[in-house]
């Protein structure tokens, strides 16, 4: 399996999205022909393709593109990975941090690939609960580790800008597998992601 990061926009998709957004501008009472909005439909069309590009990316392939045989069995933790996604219920962003860990079982992967997996799973229409499990499942499938742990903390603009309008609420979700289902290992992971480097 291969993985390559590419930023490009399909002309047919861009044209169709731009047309739809032009209609949306008119429906909300804006004038799509005024100077400030002339190129907005195309800009939004490209932005939406970028924000949902994860639908066309296989997170397992990302990890397998940099999988190395290594006989270590200590916990590998990558914490505070910035994460941006789109709520599938309102198509409004939610954002925060992902903390990811695994215990190798003969294979490790490049550390940057962990962040790319988070991006691949986040850059699609999502719910935070599913996002957390997709990250865990990709690591489990690609590396077959002794255990995987994922915690995602996020703020949801659909709660902050509309609806209940609660500005300080944070949603935390977790997914544990293998060795992380045991209290001692899970507690070590949670302690590590809570600690600060001196």
BELRA-V857936 format. One line per field, one symbol per residue. ss: DSSP state (H for helix, E for strand, L for the rest). burial: # if it has 24 or more other C-alpha atoms within 12 Angstrom, else .. A space follows every 50 residues. Layout:
ss: ???
burial: ???
This chain:
ss: LLLLLLLLLLHHHHHHHHHHHHHHHHHLLLLLLLHHHLLHHHHHHHHHHH HLHHHHLLHHHHHHLLEEELLLLLEEEEEEEEEEEEELLLLLEEEEEEEE EEELLLEEELHHHHHHHHHHHHLLEELHHHHHHHHHHHHHHHHLLLEEEE EEEEEEHHHHLLLLLLLLLLEEEEEEEEHHHLHHHHHHHHHHHHLLLL
burial: .............#..##..##.........#.......###.###.### ####..###########.......#############....######### #####.###.#.###################################### ########............#.########....##..##..#.....
